[in-house]
């Protein structure tokens, strides 16, 4: 399993950014996927998830209405469209894979168990600052 994130950078508050994740080494369309992030000095935080077919999504409260997760199963790609970015969104963002097709199987999993995710990429840094 290989997950490679891209698209991070430095943006000003209120701007937008789209993160991408290229997946390989597994049958991408069979697995739920998600994004987690880690802000400087803080623990890993779950951000969003999408089921294997792209039909069901979920978000942490702080990004609802601003972030949109999507996937392109034909090209093994996961995306996170981030709008109206805030300084508190500054973090390293990681693309991650779930062990099966439905992320809701893992809603009770916390940071100590990697939110139920079994693989994670190396991350891409997002900095929101004026």
Secondary structure, 3 states (H helix, E strand, C coil): CEEEEECCEEECCCCCEEEEEEEECCCHHHCCEEEEEECCCCCEEEEEEECCCCCCEEECHHHCCCEEEEEECCCCEEEEEECCCCHHHCEEEEEEEECCCCHHHHCCCCHHHHHHEEEECCCEEEEECC
